[in-house]
Amino acid sequence: MKNSDNIKPVYFLYTFVGWFLFILVNLIQFIFFMPLALLVSIFDRDKKFFTYMTKFFSNVFHFLFIFQKIQLYKNGLKTPKKGERRIYVVNHASQYDVILMYLLPGPIKFIFKEKWARLPLVGWMAALAGNVILKEDSKAADSLAFFRKAIDMMEKGYPFVIYPEGTRSRDGKIGQFFHGTFKLALDGKADIVPVVFDSWNNIRPGALWIRDTRPTIKFLEPIKYEDFQHLNYVKLSHIVRLKMIEGLIELRNDRRQKEKNYYRKLEQFENIDKDMEKDLIELKEYVDKKGIALKGVNDISLKE
């Protein structure tokens, strides 16, 4: 399929309506409900009310944006209970992810860079909601406090959302992972839920256009702590990345079959996804060669 990837007139409509609703909903939340949230936070040290308030207004946005049709495959996953530690590991595809992540089950918390906390409205509310802020000049003592806070929050039933790539993908492929996510999972004895977002075309990196109104989210099989505790965080990152690349390829191939106007049918994107398939083959070969495996899946211990 070699159709044009140019800006289409309907994108003007999607973009105007989408950004108007996003700004409007956030202004209403900030002006009318933020004072109540600040008052409640005097008694709510974990800022749970903040989290559910933001989740509610995100759903309001999704409801009002009538052009949008979200496809969500939850794989039967439910909100974690108190004492059930969970980390959602998500590929960072688009600016749209900051809205989509509130569709993940539970009163989510997330980790974000200090510079984002200074952004008007969205950044301010994220900071006030008790999320973990990663300082740009953090030292060893800061990192230890950061890990302790995250583990304590997970123990209370707050799942964390982490984008291990650290930045948005430039072409829709899943890039290399930073290892901090997996060190946190091991130190915190937390289960990992890999989640793939096929949302790159909603708002492409460096752009403001809303091109696609069918963001798709798929939850992969959860990985229990007991099944990866024998791995170090580097090897664990390879396993999770392999599963996520595999899941995203499968999701996109499924969309190619079912959706007539799916943008990744275009030749340029099919080529990118073929490159990602090559990455998957190389990663599988590396994992097999090193004998890296989850105990609960194949009942195979790590071969040294």
Buried (B, 14 or more C-beta within 10 A) or exposed (E): EEEEEEEEEEBEEBBEBBBEBBEEBBEEBBEEBBEEBEEBBEEBEBBBBBBBBBBEBBBBBBEBBEEBEBBEBEEEBEEBEEEBBBBBBBBBBBBBBBBBBBBBBBBBBBBBEBEBBEEEBBBBBBBBBBBBBBEEEEEEEEBEEBBEBBBEBBBBBBBBBBBBBBEBBEBBBBBEBBBBBBBBBBEBEBBBBBBBBBBBBBBBBEEEBBBBBBBBBBBBEBBBBEBBEBBBBEBBBBBBBBBBBBBBBEBBEBBBEEBEEBBBBBEEBBEBBEEBBEBBEEBBEEBEEEEBBBBEEEEEEBEE
